Amino acid sequence: MPTKDQLPQVPAALADVSFIAGPSAAAAAALSISQWHELVRAGEAPQPAFRSHRCTRWRLTDVRDWLIQRGQPTADRPAAGPNKAGRRHA
């Protein structure tokens, strides 16, 4: 069985019409699946494009656009400053 590195790349045109599951969307946003579902319920994350019994999917483009928008600074969420983790204090 091939590893992920050995799989062919998804063509850009196909990626634009792809659907992804909640765990994949949550992982892309660095969230737990519970946090993802809370944001969806609150209307702060994209709504599912397809929902049936035990099968909920989001459009990849919707999630991608939301992630880009989420990374933009706003009045209540300023841009992140430089990483200070590597600095030493004298």
FIKOLZA-1660 file (N, C-alpha, C; in steps of 0.1 Angstrom, whole numbers, plus 5000, padded with zeros to 4 digits):
% residues 90
   i   px   py   pz ch aa at
   1 5008 4988 5000  A  M  N
   1 5000 5000 5000  A  M CA
   1 5009 5012 5000  A  M  C
   2 5006 5022 4991  A  P  N
   2 5015 5034 4990  A  P CA
   2 5013 5043 5002  A  P  C
   3 5023 5050 5006  A  T  N
   3 5022 5060 5017  A  T CA
   3 5016 5073 5011  A  T  C
   4 5013 5083 5020  A  K  N
   4 5007 5095 5015  A  K CA
   4 5017 5102 5005  A  K  C
   5 5030 5101 5008  A  D  N
   5 5040 5108 4999  A  D CA
   5 5040 5102 4985  A  D  C
   6 5036 5090 4984  A  Q  N
   6 5036 5083 4971  A  Q CA
   6 5023 5084 4963  A  Q  C
   7 5013 5090 4969  A  L  N
   7 5000 5092 4962  A  L CA
   7 5001 5104 4952  A  L  C
   8 4994 5103 4941  A  P  N
   8 4994 5114 4932  A  P CA
   8 4987 5126 4938  A  P  C
   9 4992 5138 4933  A  Q  N
   9 4986 5151 4938  A  Q CA
   9 4972 5152 4932  A  Q  C
  10 4963 5158 4939  A  V  N
  10 4949 5161 4935  A  V CA
  10 4950 5173 4925  A  V  C
  11 4944 5171 4913  A  P  N
  11 4944 5183 4904  A  P CA
  11 4937 5195 4910  A  P  C
  12 4941 5207 4908  A  A  N
  12 4935 5219 4914  A  A CA
  12 4920 5219 4910  A  A  C
  13 4916 5216 4898  A  A  N
  13 4902 5217 4894  A  A CA
  13 4894 5207 4902  A  A  C
  14 4899 5196 4905  A  L  N
  14 4892 5186 4913  A  L CA
  14 4891 5190 4927  A  L  C
  15 4902 5196 4933  A  A  N
  15 4902 5200 4947  A  A CA
  15 4891 5211 4949  A  A  C
  16 4888 5219 4939  A  D  N
  16 4877 5229 4941  A  D CA
  16 4863 5223 4942  A  D  C
  17 4861 5211 4938  A  V  N
  17 4848 5205 4939  A  V CA
  17 4848 5194 4949  A  V  C
  18 4858 5192 4957  A  S  N
  18 4860 5181 4966  A  S CA
  18 4852 5184 4979  A  S  C
  19 4848 5173 4986  A  F  N
  19 4842 5174 4999  A  F CA
  19 4851 5168 5009  A  F  C
  20 4851 5173 5021  A  I  N
  20 4859 5167 5032  A  I CA
  20 4850 5165 5044  A  I  C
  21 4855 5156 5053  A  A  N
  21 4847 5152 5065  A  A CA
  21 4851 5162 5076  A  A  C
  22 4843 5162 5087  A  G  N
  22 4846 5171 5098  A  G CA
  22 4860 5169 5104  A  G  C
  23 4864 5157 5106  A  P  N
  23 4878 5155 5112  A  P CA
  23 4889 5161 5104  A  P  C
  24 4887 5160 5091  A  S  N
  24 4897 5167 5082  A  S CA
  24 4897 5182 5082  A  S  C
  25 4884 5187 5083  A  A  N
  25 4883 5202 5084  A  A CA
  25 4888 5207 5097  A  A  C
  26 4885 5199 5108  A  A  N
  26 4890 5203 5121  A  A CA
  26 4906 5203 5122  A  A  C
  27 4911 5192 5116  A  A  N
  27 4926 5191 5116  A  A CA
  27 4932 5203 5108  A  A  C
  28 4926 5207 5097  A  A  N
  28 4932 5218 5089  A  A CA
  28 4932 5231 5097  A  A  C
  29 4922 5232 5106  A  A  N
  29 4921 5244 5114  A  A CA
  29 4928 5243 5128  A  A  C
  30 4935 5231 5130  A  A  N
  30 4942 5228 5142  A  A CA
  30 4932 5229 5154  A  A  C
  31 4920 5223 5152  A  L  N
  31 4910 5222 5162  A  L CA
  31 4906 5208 5165  A  L  C
  32 4900 5205 5177  A  S  N
  32 4895 5192 5179  A  S CA
  32 4882 5191 5172  A  S  C
  33 4877 5179 5170  A  I  N
  33 4864 5178 5163  A  I CA
  33 4853 5184 5171  A  I  C
  34 4854 5184 5184  A  S  N
  34 4843 5190 5192  A  S CA
  34 4844 5205 5190  A  S  C
  35 4855 5211 5190  A  Q  N
  35 4857 5226 5188  A  Q CA
  35 4851 5229 5174  A  Q  C
  36 4854 5221 5164  A  W  N
  36 4849 5224 5150  A  W CA
  36 4834 5224 5150  A  W  C
  37 4828 5214 5156  A  H  N
  37 4813 5213 5156  A  H CA
  37 4807 5225 5164  A  H  C
  38 4814 5229 5175  A  E  N
  38 4809 5241 5182  A  E CA
  38 4809 5253 5173  A  E  C
  39 4820 5255 5166  A  L  N
  39 4820 5267 5156  A  L CA
  39 4810 5266 5145  A  L  C
  40 4807 5254 5140  A  V  N
  40 4797 5252 5130  A  V CA
  40 4783 5255 5136  A  V  C
  41 4781 5250 5148  A  R  N
  41 4767 5253 5154  A  R CA
  41 4765 5267 5157  A  R  C
  42 4776 5274 5160  A  A  N
  42 4775 5289 5164  A  A CA
  42 4775 5297 5151  A  A  C
  43 4777 5291 5139  A  G  N
  43 4777 5299 5127  A  G CA
  43 4790 5306 5124  A  G  C
  44 4801 5302 5131  A  E  N
  44 4814 5308 5130  A  E CA
  44 4823 5301 5120  A  E  C
  45 4818 5289 5116  A  A  N
  45 4826 5281 5106  A  A CA
  45 4816 5277 5095  A  A  C
  46 4821 5273 5083  A  P  N
  46 4812 5269 5072  A  P CA
  46 4802 5259 5076  A  P  C
  47 4790 5260 5070  A  Q  N
  47 4780 5250 5072  A  Q CA
  47 4782 5238 5063  A  Q  C
  48 4778 5226 5067  A  P  N
  48 4780 5215 5058  A  P CA
  48 4773 5217 5045  A  P  C
  49 4779 5212 5034  A  A  N
  49 4772 5212 5021  A  A CA
  49 4764 5199 5019  A  A  C
  50 4767 5189 5026  A  F  N
  50 4761 5176 5024  A  F CA
  50 4759 5170 5038  A  F  C
  51 4746 5166 5041  A  R  N
  51 4744 5160 5054  A  R CA
  51 4734 5149 5052  A  R  C
  52 4737 5137 5057  A  S  N
  52 4728 5126 5057  A  S CA
  52 4731 5118 5070  A  S  C
  53 4724 5107 5071  A  H  N
  53 4727 5099 5083  A  H CA
  53 4741 5094 5083  A  H  C
  54 4749 5098 5094  A  R  N
  54 4763 5095 5096  A  R CA
  54 4772 5099 5085  A  R  C
  55 4769 5109 5077  A  C  N
  55 4777 5114 5066  A  C CA
  55 4775 5129 5064  A  C  C
  56 4784 5136 5070  A  T  N
  56 4784 5151 5069  A  T CA
  56 4797 5155 5062  A  T  C
  57 4796 5164 5052  A  R  N
  57 4807 5168 5044  A  R CA
  57 4807 5183 5042  A  R  C
  58 4819 5189 5041  A  W  N
  58 4820 5203 5038  A  W CA
  58 4827 5205 5025  A  W  C
  59 4824 5215 5017  A  R  N
  59 4832 5218 5005  A  R CA
  59 4846 5223 5009  A  R  C
  60 4856 5217 5003  A  L  N
  60 4870 5220 5005  A  L CA
  60 4872 5235 5003  A  L  C
  61 4866 5241 4993  A  T  N
  61 4868 5255 4990  A  T CA
  61 4862 5264 5001  A  T  C
  62 4851 5260 5007  A  D  N
  62 4845 5267 5018  A  D CA
  62 4854 5267 5030  A  D  C
  63 4859 5256 5033  A  V  N
  63 4868 5255 5045  A  V CA
  63 4881 5262 5042  A  V  C
  64 4887 5261 5030  A  R  N
  64 4899 5268 5027  A  R CA
  64 4897 5283 5028  A  R  C
  65 4886 5288 5022  A  D  N
  65 4883 5303 5023  A  D CA
  65 4881 5307 5037  A  D  C
  66 4874 5299 5046  A  W  N
  66 4872 5302 5060  A  W CA
  66 4885 5303 5067  A  W  C
  67 4894 5294 5064  A  L  N
  67 4908 5294 5071  A  L CA
  67 4915 5306 5067  A  L  C
  68 4914 5310 5054  A  I  N
  68 4921 5323 5050  A  I CA
  68 4916 5335 5057  A  I  C
  69 4902 5335 5058  A  Q  N
  69 4896 5347 5064  A  Q CA
  69 4899 5347 5079  A  Q  C
  70 4899 5335 5085  A  R  N
  70 4902 5334 5099  A  R CA
  70 4916 5338 5103  A  R  C
  71 4925 5337 5093  A  G  N
  71 4939 5342 5095  A  G CA
  71 4941 5357 5094  A  G  C
  72 4931 5364 5089  A  Q  N
  72 4932 5378 5087  A  Q CA
  72 4929 5385 5100  A  Q  C
  73 4937 5395 5103  A  P  N
  73 4935 5403 5116  A  P CA
  73 4922 5411 5115  A  P  C
  74 4915 5412 5126  A  T  N
  74 4903 5420 5128  A  T CA
  74 4904 5429 5140  A  T  C
  75 4894 5437 5142  A  A  N
  75 4895 5446 5154  A  A CA
  75 4895 5438 5167  A  A  C
  76 4888 5427 5168  A  D  N
  76 4888 5419 5180  A  D CA
  76 4898 5408 5181  A  D  C
  77 4905 5406 5170  A  R  N
  77 4916 5396 5169  A  R CA
  77 4927 5402 5161  A  R  C
  78 4937 5409 5168  A  P  N
  78 4948 5415 5160  A  P CA
  78 4957 5404 5155  A  P  C
  79 4966 5409 5146  A  A  N
  79 4976 5399 5140  A  A CA
  79 4985 5395 5151  A  A  C
  80 4989 5382 5150  A  A  N
  80 4999 5376 5159  A  A CA
  80 5012 5383 5158  A  A  C
  81 5018 5386 5169  A  G  N
  81 5032 5392 5169  A  G CA
  81 5042 5382 5167  A  G  C
  82 5055 5386 5167  A  P  N
  82 5066 5376 5165  A  P CA
  82 5066 5366 5176  A  P  C
  83 5071 5354 5172  A  N  N
  83 5072 5343 5182  A  N CA
  83 5083 5347 5192  A  N  C
  84 5080 5347 5204  A  K  N
  84 5089 5351 5215  A  K CA
  84 5094 5339 5223  A  K  C
  85 5091 5327 5218  A  A  N
  85 5094 5315 5225  A  A CA
  85 5109 5312 5225  A  A  C
  86 5116 5317 5215  A  G  N
  86 5131 5314 5214  A  G CA
  86 5139 5324 5221  A  G  C
  87 5134 5335 5226  A  R  N
  87 5141 5346 5232  A  R CA
  87 5146 5342 5247  A  R  C
  88 5157 5346 5250  A  R  N
  88 5162 5344 5264  A  R CA
  88 5163 5358 5271  A  R  C
  89 5160 5358 5283  A  H  N
  89 5160 5370 5291  A  H CA
  89 5173 5370 5299  A  H  C
  90 5179 5382 5300  A  A  N
  90 5192 5383 5307  A  A CA
  90 5190 5385 5322  A  A  C
% end
